[in-house]
Amino acid sequence: MNTGIRNPADFWAGLIYIAFGTTGIVAAQDYGLGTALRMGPGYFPMLLAGLLTTLGIISVLRGLRVQGDAVTRLNIRGIILIAGPIMLFAFLIRTAGLLIALPVLIFCSAYASAHFNLLRTTLLTVGLTAFCSLVFVKGLGIPLPLLGTWFGN
């Protein structure tokens, strides 16, 4: 059966982009957009969602027109090691704090790579954690606890 899809990888990725983009557009409808000079809280999410949807449409069209590779086997390990740490970070940020949640996120996500290196990952973790703590918490004053409620804060 010929479906007309010449590049399944681009086609299916495009549909995923469209799904996420349109979801973002629908979600951003509840926020004020404002103007380019006086942006409201929904302006940037709407802009990003619109760009993602546009890229999705381009990718779907490319999947229908340009010959490409078939979709390969789904890498469950990679999905778990990327999506899992993000969800774990969301849980840990308030309870354990940034100094615990961010290294967990970085280490678990880096482990998904075939080129994982313990020394480089450790150096990256220390550097990113220090950078984020200084810039976001101290510099910008974002109310993220460095140590969370588990440590009596």
C-alpha positions in Angstrom: 0.0 0.0 0.0 1.5 3.3 -1.1 0.7 6.1 1.4 2.5 8.9 -0.5 4.9 9.4 2.4 8.4 9.4 1.0 10.3 10.3 4.2 8.5 8.8 7.2 11.0 10.3 9.7 10.3 13.9 8.6 6.6 13.2 8.2 6.0 11.8 11.7 8.3 14.3 13.4 6.4 17.1 11.6 3.1 15.7 13.0 4.5 15.7 16.5 5.7 19.3 16.1 2.3 20.3 14.8 0.6 18.6 17.8 2.8 20.3 20.4 2.6 23.6 18.6 -1.1 23.7 18.3 -1.4 22.6 21.9 0.8 25.6 22.9 -1.3 27.9 20.7 -4.5 26.7 22.4 -2.9 27.0 25.9 -1.6 30.5 25.2 -5.1 31.8 24.2 -5.9 32.3 27.9 -3.1 34.8 28.4 -2.9 38.3 27.1 -0.7 38.7 24.0 0.0 42.4 24.1 2.1 43.9 21.3 5.7 43.5 20.1 6.7 46.5 22.1 4.6 45.7 25.2 4.5 41.9 25.3 2.0 40.2 27.5 2.5 36.8 29.2 1.1 34.9 26.2 3.2 36.6 23.5 6.4 34.5 23.7 4.6 31.2 24.2 2.3 32.0 21.3 5.3 33.0 19.1 7.2 29.8 19.9 4.2 27.6 19.4 3.5 29.2 16.1 7.1 28.7 15.0 6.9 25.0 16.1 3.7 24.5 14.2 5.2 26.1 11.1 8.2 23.9 11.3 5.9 20.9 11.6 4.0 21.8 8.5 7.3 22.3 6.6 8.5 18.9 7.9 5.3 17.1 6.9 5.5 18.6 3.4 9.1 17.6 3.1 8.1 14.1 4.2 5.6 13.9 1.4 8.0 15.3 -1.3 11.6 14.4 -0.5 12.8 10.8 -0.4 14.3 9.8 2.9 15.0 7.1 5.4 12.4 4.9 7.1 11.7 5.3 10.7 14.0 3.2 12.8 13.4 1.3 16.0 12.2 3.4 18.8 15.0 4.0 21.4 13.1 3.5 24.7 16.3 3.9 26.8 17.0 7.3 25.3 13.4 8.5 25.9 13.4 7.3 29.5 16.8 8.9 30.2 15.7 12.2 28.7 12.1 12.5 29.7 12.6 10.9 33.1 15.1 13.3 34.5 13.0 16.3 33.4 10.0 14.9 35.4 12.4 14.1 38.3 13.8 17.7 38.2 10.2 19.1 38.4 9.6 16.9 41.5 13.0 17.6 43.2 13.3 21.4 42.6 11.0 22.4 45.5 11.7 19.5 47.8 15.5 19.0 47.3 16.4 22.4 45.8 18.3 23.5 42.8 21.7 22.2 44.1 20.3 18.6 44.1 17.7 18.7 41.3 20.0 20.2 38.6 22.9 17.7 39.0 20.4 14.8 38.9 18.9 16.2 35.7 22.3 16.7 34.1 23.8 13.4 35.1 20.8 11.3 34.1 20.4 13.2 30.7 24.1 12.9 29.9 24.0 9.2 30.6 21.6 8.8 27.6 24.5 9.7 25.3 26.6 6.9 23.8 29.6 9.3 24.4 29.0 9.5 28.2 32.2 10.4 30.1 32.1 10.6 33.9 34.8 13.2 34.2 33.4 15.5 31.6 29.8 15.1 33.0 31.0 15.9 36.5 32.8 19.0 35.3 29.8 20.1 33.3 27.5 19.4 36.2 29.5 21.5 38.6 29.9 24.4 36.1 26.2 24.4 35.1 25.0 24.2 38.7 27.2 27.1 39.8 26.2 29.1 36.7 22.5 28.6 37.2 22.7 29.2 40.9 24.5 32.5 40.4 22.6 33.8 37.4 19.1 32.7 38.1 18.8 32.6 41.9 21.3 35.3 42.9 21.5 37.5 39.8 17.9 37.5 38.6 16.3 36.8 41.9 14.2 33.9 40.7 12.6 32.3 43.8 14.1 28.8 43.5 15.4 27.3 46.7 19.1 26.3 46.6 18.3 23.6 49.2 14.6 22.6 49.5 12.3 21.5 52.3 14.1 18.2 52.7 17.0 20.1 54.2 14.8 22.3 56.5 14.7 25.3 54.2 
